[in-house]
Amino acid sequence: MLKLFQQWMAPAPEMDVAHSLYDQVVSAARQPVFYQSYGVPDDLDGRFEMITLHEHLVLRRLRREGTRHADLAQAVFDVMFTDMDRSLRLMGVSDISIGKRVKTMAKAFYGRVAAYDGGLDAEDNGAALHQALDRNLFGTTGGGGAATPLIAAYLRACDRLLVDHSGDELAAGRLVWAPAPTAA
């Protein structure tokens, strides 16, 4: 009976990998160049947007695996929103408001996923992706200006690298990112 209880209480095997992938997402999203050179707001909104961009790319790649890594994709998503919940609590958001705020963030995330997928898949010379970045990533600053096409190029380069990255590498917790743009 104890063994059955221990198995039931044990974390899912993909959770360690999901935490590793999410840590790499956050590291990529927090590169100072995005905030210091490209004008991404270095505040709660800007950090959420950068994490969303990178998380989206990982989940987009995992979706290409079909059902093979569906549990891992769900675990990476869950880790992100557990972290968002924790971050809001650390900032002093009341327990009563947490659920509503996280639900709003999840809706925003899904909206961005649709916009970024559409932008990355569009054959419009980048217009849709640029609009999505200006609206979301730079929404509080009135647009990214010269930074928008550079960040779009970075996202496309990361997407290409991840497409070529094997699903087994992802399942082992290893990501690849393109070098961040160096100057705006």
Secondary structure by P-SEA (a helix, b strand, c coil): caaaaaaaaccccaaaaaaaaaaaaaaaaacccccccccccccaaaaaaaaaaaaaaaaaaaaaacccaaaaaaaaaaaaaaaaaaaaaaacccccaaaaaaaaaaaaaaaaaaaaaaaaaccccaaaaaaaaaacccccccccccaaaaaaaaaaaaaaaaaaccaaaaaabbbbbccccccc
